Amino acid sequence: MNKLVNSPQNLGSTPPLEYVEASIKAGYDAIGIRTYRAPGLTYNFNPIVGRGQLEGEVKRALADSGLEVYDNYSFYLRPDMEWDLILPALEFGGEVGCKYVLVIGDDPEWQRMCDNFGRICDFVAPMGQTVAVEATVRSLSPVTTAVQFMEDCKRQNVGICLDPRQTFRDEHGFAALATIDRKWLPYAQLNDSSPVVPNAGLLPGEGVVPLNEYLDGLPEGIDISVEAQIPAGGIYTGAEWAKISVERIKRFLTAYEAAKVRV
C-alpha cells in the first residue's frame, strides 16, 4: 500500500495541534505542514512560525506523533519574494524534519523564477530536503513545462508533485506522464474534482477525473498526499474528516490494485 500523507489543505482551518492529533488518530503514515502563505492568497492558513509558544508545541507534537513529517507548503515563486518570511518558514520545516518543500510557479519571467527556485533549493539542501514544484495552471503547466523547469534550474534536490485535478483540467488526460523520467516524481497528490467547481478537491470517485489512468502513469507504490479538502460549512470536524478521507483513499487504492490484478 502507498504511504499516505495528510495535507494541511485536506483539513482546512483545523488548528495545528488538532491537525496533528487528527492525523495520528485517523491512521495516516505521514503529515505535511503549512508554514507560509503568499500575499493576496486566501486559502486556509494557521500561522506557526514566529509564534514562539506555538512553534514549540507543534515541534513537540510532531516529534511525539510517530508520523513522518513530510512536506512544507506553500511557497509561490513570484517576482517579489518575501524572503524575510520565507526563509524562517523553510528553516522551521527543516527543524521538524520535512523531506520536501512544495513550491508553485507564479512568475512570467522564466529566469527570475529559476533563480528564486534555486535559492530555495540551495537553502534547504543542507537540511536534506527536496524541493518539489506543483505542475499547475500558473507558470509550470503542462507537465512537460515543469520538467523543462527542473532541467533549466540545474539543481539536484528537485522533483515534481502532481495534482490530478489540476493536471486533468489543464491537459484533459494523463498521457504525458508516460514520457516523464521517474526520477522527477518522488510523490504525488490524490484528489478528484467536479466539472462544476473544477478547482475544489474531492475524494476519489466523487468527481470526473480518471484517477486509474492517473495512477497508471505514476511510479508504482508512490507516496500519496491526500488533498481532497474538507467540505465547507462545518459539516465535519478535522478529526472526522481525517478519518473519512484516509478510509476512502485506502478503499480506492485497494480497488485500484484489485482491478490491476484482474486485468
Sine and cosine of phi, psi and omega as CSV:
sin_phi,cos_phi,sin_psi,cos_psi,sin_omega,cos_omega
0.00,0.00,0.61,-0.79,0.03,-1.00
-0.91,0.42,0.57,-0.82,0.13,-0.99
-0.92,0.39,0.73,-0.68,-0.04,-1.00
-0.95,-0.32,0.78,-0.62,-0.05,-1.00
-0.92,-0.39,0.80,-0.60,0.11,-0.99
-0.99,0.13,0.72,-0.70,-0.03,-1.00
-0.95,-0.31,0.50,-0.87,0.06,-1.00
-0.87,0.49,-0.46,0.89,0.06,-1.00
-0.90,0.43,-0.56,0.83,-0.04,-1.00
-0.91,0.41,-0.60,0.80,-0.07,-1.00
-0.97,-0.24,0.17,0.98,0.17,-0.99
0.83,0.56,-0.84,-0.54,-0.12,-0.99
-1.00,0.03,0.14,0.99,0.02,-1.00
-0.83,0.56,0.82,-0.58,-0.03,-1.00
-0.85,0.52,0.45,-0.89,-0.14,-0.99
-0.80,0.60,-0.74,0.67,-0.05,-1.00
-0.93,0.37,-0.61,0.79,0.07,-1.00
-0.92,0.39,-0.58,0.81,0.03,-1.00
-0.89,0.45,-0.68,0.73,0.04,-1.00
-0.90,0.44,-0.75,0.67,-0.02,-1.00
-0.88,0.47,-0.66,0.75,0.01,-1.00
-0.90,0.45,-0.63,0.78,0.00,-1.00
-0.91,0.41,-0.62,0.78,0.04,-1.00
-0.90,0.44,-0.80,0.60,-0.09,-1.00
-0.91,0.42,-0.51,0.86,-0.01,-1.00
-0.96,0.28,-0.38,0.92,0.02,-1.00
0.99,-0.12,0.36,0.93,0.11,-0.99
-0.92,0.39,0.43,-0.90,0.04,-1.00
-1.00,0.05,-0.46,0.89,-0.12,-0.99
-0.48,-0.88,0.14,-0.99,-0.09,-1.00
-0.58,-0.82,0.65,-0.76,0.15,-0.99
-0.98,-0.18,0.33,-0.95,0.03,-1.00
-0.77,-0.64,0.45,-0.89,0.09,-1.00
-0.92,-0.40,0.88,-0.47,-0.05,-1.00
-0.91,-0.41,-0.07,1.00,-0.08,-1.00
-0.45,-0.89,0.57,-0.82,0.14,-0.99
-0.72,-0.69,0.80,-0.60,-0.03,-1.00
-0.92,0.38,0.48,-0.88,0.00,-1.00
-0.84,0.54,0.65,-0.76,0.08,-1.00
1.00,0.02,-0.20,0.98,0.00,-1.00
-1.00,-0.03,0.48,-0.87,-0.17,-0.99
-0.84,-0.55,0.15,0.99,0.03,-1.00
-0.91,0.42,0.33,-0.95,-0.09,-1.00
-0.86,0.52,0.71,-0.71,-0.05,-1.00
-0.47,-0.88,0.83,-0.55,0.08,-1.00
-0.92,-0.38,0.98,-0.19,-0.08,-1.00
-0.85,0.52,0.67,-0.74,0.05,-1.00
-0.87,-0.49,-0.77,0.64,-0.11,-0.99
-0.92,0.39,0.73,-0.69,-0.03,-1.00
1.00,-0.02,-0.07,1.00,0.06,-1.00
-0.94,-0.35,1.00,-0.01,-0.23,-0.97
-0.73,0.68,-0.82,0.58,-0.04,-1.00
-0.89,0.45,-0.70,0.71,-0.01,-1.00
-0.91,0.42,-0.64,0.77,0.06,-1.00
-0.80,0.60,-0.76,0.66,-0.02,-1.00
-0.90,0.44,-0.65,0.76,-0.01,-1.00
-0.91,0.41,-0.66,0.75,0.02,-1.00
-0.92,0.40,-0.67,0.75,0.03,-1.00
-0.86,0.51,-0.72,0.70,0.00,-1.00
-0.91,0.42,-0.67,0.74,-0.01,-1.00
-0.89,0.46,-0.68,0.73,0.01,-1.00
-0.92,0.38,-0.65,0.76,0.00,-1.00
-0.90,0.44,-0.58,0.82,-0.04,-1.00
-1.00,0.04,-0.13,0.99,-0.19,-0.98
-0.96,0.26,-0.46,0.89,-0.13,-0.99
0.98,0.17,-0.01,1.00,0.01,-1.00
-1.00,-0.02,0.56,-0.83,0.17,-0.98
-0.96,0.28,0.76,-0.65,0.06,-1.00
-1.00,0.08,0.89,-0.46,-0.33,-0.94
-0.98,-0.20,-0.93,0.37,-0.09,-1.00
-0.72,-0.70,0.39,-0.92,-0.10,-0.99
-0.88,-0.48,0.86,-0.51,-0.07,-1.00
-0.94,-0.34,0.10,-0.99,-0.61,0.80
-0.90,-0.43,0.80,-0.60,-0.14,-0.99
-0.93,-0.38,0.95,-0.30,-0.04,-1.00
-1.00,0.06,0.75,-0.66,0.06,-1.00
-1.00,0.08,0.97,-0.26,-0.10,-1.00
-0.82,-0.57,0.26,-0.97,0.04,-1.00
-0.83,0.56,-0.64,0.77,0.04,-1.00
-0.92,-0.38,0.90,-0.45,-0.05,-1.00
-0.97,-0.25,0.73,-0.69,0.03,-1.00
-1.00,0.09,0.94,0.34,-0.11,-0.99
-0.87,0.49,-0.49,0.87,0.01,-1.00
-0.91,0.41,-0.38,0.93,0.07,-1.00
-0.98,-0.21,-0.56,0.83,-0.07,-1.00
-0.93,0.37,-0.72,0.70,-0.07,-1.00
-0.90,0.43,-0.69,0.72,0.09,-1.00
-0.88,0.47,-0.57,0.82,0.03,-1.00
-0.92,0.40,-0.66,0.75,0.06,-1.00
-0.90,0.43,-0.65,0.76,-0.01,-1.00
-0.90,0.44,-0.66,0.75,0.04,-1.00
-0.88,0.48,-0.67,0.74,0.05,-1.00
-0.85,0.53,-0.63,0.78,0.06,-1.00
-0.92,0.40,-0.62,0.79,-0.02,-1.00
-0.90,0.43,-0.53,0.85,0.00,-1.00
-1.00,-0.06,0.00,1.00,0.15,-0.99
1.00,-0.05,0.36,0.93,0.04,-1.00
-0.86,0.52,0.64,-0.77,0.07,-1.00
-1.00,0.08,-0.53,0.85,-0.12,-0.99
-0.76,-0.65,0.45,-0.90,0.19,-0.98
-0.88,-0.47,0.77,-0.64,-0.03,-1.00
-0.98,-0.18,0.84,-0.54,0.00,-1.00
-0.83,-0.56,0.38,-0.92,-0.02,-1.00
-0.75,-0.66,0.79,-0.62,0.00,-1.00
-0.97,0.25,0.78,-0.62,-0.02,-1.00
-0.51,-0.86,0.80,0.60,-0.06,-1.00
-0.57,-0.82,0.82,-0.58,-0.01,-1.00
-0.95,0.31,-0.26,0.97,-0.02,-1.00
-0.99,-0.13,0.95,-0.31,-0.13,-0.99
-0.85,0.53,-0.76,0.65,-0.09,-1.00
-0.91,0.41,-0.64,0.77,0.05,-1.00
-0.89,0.45,-0.64,0.77,0.04,-1.00
-0.90,0.44,-0.65,0.76,0.07,-1.00
-0.88,0.48,-0.68,0.73,-0.03,-1.00
-0.90,0.43,-0.69,0.72,0.01,-1.00
-0.92,0.38,-0.63,0.78,0.06,-1.00
-0.89,0.46,-0.69,0.72,0.01,-1.00
-0.87,0.49,-0.60,0.80,0.02,-1.00
-0.90,0.44,-0.66,0.75,0.05,-1.00
-0.90,0.44,-0.72,0.69,0.00,-1.00
-0.83,0.55,-0.73,0.69,-0.05,-1.00
-0.92,0.39,-0.56,0.83,-0.03,-1.00
-0.93,0.36,-0.64,0.77,-0.09,-1.00
-1.00,-0.05,-0.19,0.98,-0.02,-1.00
-0.83,0.55,-0.69,0.72,0.03,-1.00
-0.89,0.45,-0.32,0.95,0.04,-1.00
-1.00,-0.01,0.08,1.00,0.05,-1.00
0.97,0.25,0.42,0.91,-0.08,-1.00
-0.98,-0.21,0.52,-0.85,0.11,-0.99
-0.97,-0.24,0.64,-0.77,0.01,-1.00
-0.98,-0.22,0.88,-0.47,-0.04,-1.00
-0.95,-0.30,0.77,-0.63,0.10,-0.99
-1.00,-0.02,0.64,-0.77,0.10,-0.99
-1.00,-0.04,0.88,-0.47,-0.04,-1.00
-0.97,0.26,0.97,-0.22,-0.12,-0.99
-0.78,-0.63,-0.03,-1.00,-0.04,-1.00
-0.92,0.39,-0.23,0.97,-0.06,-1.00
-0.95,0.32,-0.94,-0.33,-0.10,-1.00
-0.98,-0.20,-0.09,1.00,-0.11,-0.99
-0.82,-0.58,0.68,0.74,0.10,-0.99
-0.75,-0.66,0.62,-0.79,0.12,0.99
-0.96,0.29,-0.05,-1.00,-0.07,-1.00
-0.85,0.53,-0.61,0.80,0.00,-1.00
-0.89,0.46,-0.48,0.88,0.08,-1.00
-0.93,0.37,-0.64,0.77,0.05,-1.00
-0.89,0.45,-0.62,0.78,0.04,-1.00
-0.90,0.44,-0.70,0.72,0.03,-1.00
-0.87,0.49,-0.61,0.80,0.03,-1.00
-0.89,0.45,-0.69,0.72,0.06,-1.00
-0.83,0.55,-0.71,0.71,-0.04,-1.00
-0.93,0.37,-0.64,0.77,-0.04,-1.00
-0.95,0.32,-0.48,0.88,-0.03,-1.00
-0.97,0.23,-0.35,0.94,0.14,-0.99
0.83,0.56,0.74,0.67,0.12,-0.99
-0.86,-0.51,0.41,-0.91,-0.03,-1.00
-1.00,-0.04,-0.53,0.84,-0.08,-1.00
-1.00,-0.02,0.89,0.45,-0.09,-1.00
-0.70,-0.72,0.32,-0.95,0.07,-1.00
-0.17,-0.98,-0.03,-1.00,0.00,-1.00
-0.82,-0.57,0.75,-0.66,0.10,-0.99
-0.93,-0.36,0.89,-0.46,-0.05,-1.00
-1.00,0.01,0.60,-0.80,0.14,-0.99
-0.91,-0.41,0.92,-0.38,-0.15,-0.99
-0.88,0.48,-0.60,0.80,-0.04,-1.00
-0.92,0.39,-0.57,0.82,-0.01,-1.00
-0.98,0.20,-0.62,0.79,0.06,-1.00
-0.90,0.44,-0.67,0.74,0.00,-1.00
-0.92,0.40,-0.64,0.77,0.03,-1.00
-0.88,0.48,-0.66,0.75,-0.08,-1.00
-0.99,0.13,-0.58,0.81,-0.15,-0.99
-0.90,-0.44,-0.13,0.99,0.07,-1.00
0.87,0.49,0.42,0.91,0.02,-1.00
0.26,-0.96,-0.05,-1.00,-0.10,-0.99
-0.80,-0.60,0.38,0.92,-0.02,-1.00
-0.87,0.49,-0.53,0.85,-0.05,-1.00
-0.90,0.44,-0.39,0.92,-0.05,-1.00
-0.89,0.45,-0.48,0.88,-0.01,-1.00
-0.93,0.38,-0.32,0.95,-0.05,-1.00
-1.00,-0.08,-0.08,1.00,-0.13,-0.99
-1.00,-0.06,0.74,-0.67,0.09,-1.00
-0.86,0.51,0.75,-0.67,-0.04,-1.00
-0.85,0.53,-0.42,0.91,-0.04,-1.00
-0.89,0.45,-0.37,0.93,-0.02,-1.00
-0.99,0.14,-0.11,0.99,-0.16,-0.99
-0.88,-0.48,0.98,0.22,-0.02,-1.00
-0.96,0.27,-0.54,0.84,0.05,-1.00
-0.37,-0.93,0.16,-0.99,-0.09,-1.00
-0.53,-0.85,0.37,-0.93,0.09,-1.00
-1.00,-0.03,0.35,-0.94,0.05,-1.00
-0.69,-0.73,0.80,-0.60,0.04,-1.00
-0.24,-0.97,-0.06,-1.00,0.02,-1.00
-0.69,-0.73,0.11,-0.99,0.03,-1.00
-0.49,-0.87,0.37,-0.93,0.01,-1.00
-0.98,-0.18,0.57,-0.82,0.09,-1.00
-0.91,0.41,-0.32,0.95,0.00,-1.00
-0.97,0.23,-0.71,0.71,0.03,-1.00
-0.78,-0.63,0.99,0.16,-0.19,-0.98
-0.91,0.41,-0.32,0.95,-0.04,-1.00
-0.99,-0.16,0.07,1.00,0.04,-1.00
-1.00,-0.04,0.88,-0.48,-0.05,-1.00
-0.95,0.32,0.75,-0.66,0.06,-1.00
-0.88,-0.47,0.21,-0.98,0.11,-0.99
-0.97,0.26,0.47,-0.88,0.01,-1.00
-0.81,0.59,0.70,-0.71,0.00,-1.00
1.00,-0.07,-0.18,0.98,0.00,-1.00
-1.00,-0.07,-0.12,0.99,-0.07,-1.00
-0.76,-0.65,-0.51,-0.86,-0.16,-0.99
-0.89,-0.45,0.01,1.00,-0.04,-1.00
-0.96,0.28,0.77,-0.64,0.03,-1.00
-0.97,0.23,0.99,0.15,-0.18,-0.98
-0.94,0.33,-0.45,0.89,0.09,-1.00
-0.89,0.46,-0.65,0.76,0.05,-1.00
-0.90,0.44,-0.64,0.76,0.04,-1.00
-0.87,0.49,-0.77,0.64,-0.02,-1.00
-0.91,0.42,-0.56,0.83,0.06,-1.00
-0.86,0.51,-0.51,0.86,-0.05,-1.00
-1.00,0.05,-0.07,1.00,-0.03,-1.00
-0.98,-0.18,0.36,-0.93,0.10,-1.00
-0.86,0.52,0.64,-0.77,-0.02,-1.00
-0.89,0.46,0.70,-0.71,0.04,-1.00
0.97,0.24,0.23,0.97,-0.05,-1.00
-0.86,0.51,0.58,-0.81,0.09,-1.00
-0.92,0.40,0.62,-0.79,-0.10,-0.99
-0.83,-0.57,0.81,-0.59,0.11,-0.99
-1.00,-0.09,0.83,-0.55,-0.05,-1.00
-1.00,0.06,0.92,-0.40,-0.03,-1.00
-0.79,-0.61,0.87,0.48,-0.08,-1.00
-1.00,-0.01,-0.34,0.94,0.05,-1.00
0.96,0.27,0.88,-0.48,0.04,-1.00
-0.87,0.49,0.71,-0.71,0.01,-1.00
-0.86,0.51,0.57,-0.82,0.02,-1.00
-0.95,0.32,0.30,-0.95,0.11,-0.99
0.99,-0.10,0.15,0.99,0.05,-1.00
0.92,0.39,0.48,0.88,-0.01,-1.00
-0.92,0.40,-0.62,0.78,-0.03,-1.00
-0.80,-0.60,0.49,-0.87,0.23,-0.97
-0.98,0.21,0.24,-0.97,0.06,-1.00
-0.85,0.52,-0.65,0.76,-0.01,-1.00
-0.90,0.44,-0.66,0.75,0.00,-1.00
-0.91,0.42,-0.70,0.72,-0.04,-1.00
-0.94,0.35,-0.58,0.82,0.05,-1.00
-0.86,0.51,-0.69,0.72,0.00,-1.00
-0.92,0.39,-0.72,0.69,0.01,-1.00
-0.87,0.49,-0.73,0.68,-0.10,-1.00
-0.91,0.40,-0.69,0.72,-0.04,-1.00
-0.93,0.37,-0.61,0.79,0.02,-1.00
-0.92,0.40,-0.66,0.75,0.01,-1.00
-0.92,0.39,-0.65,0.76,0.02,-1.00
-0.89,0.45,-0.68,0.73,0.01,-1.00
-0.89,0.46,-0.67,0.74,0.03,-1.00
-0.89,0.45,-0.67,0.74,0.00,-1.00
-0.89,0.46,-0.71,0.70,-0.02,-1.00
-0.92,0.39,-0.59,0.80,0.05,-1.00
-0.89,0.45,-0.69,0.72,0.03,-1.00
-0.91,0.42,-0.62,0.79,0.03,-1.00
-0.88,0.47,-0.72,0.69,-0.01,-1.00
-0.91,0.41,-0.63,0.78,0.01,-1.00
-0.90,0.44,-0.63,0.78,0.00,-1.00
-0.91,0.41,-0.59,0.81,0.03,-1.00
-0.90,0.43,-0.64,0.77,0.00,-1.00
-0.91,0.42,-0.65,0.76,-0.01,-1.00
-0.91,0.42,-0.58,0.82,0.02,-1.00
-0.93,0.36,0.00,0.00,0.00,0.00
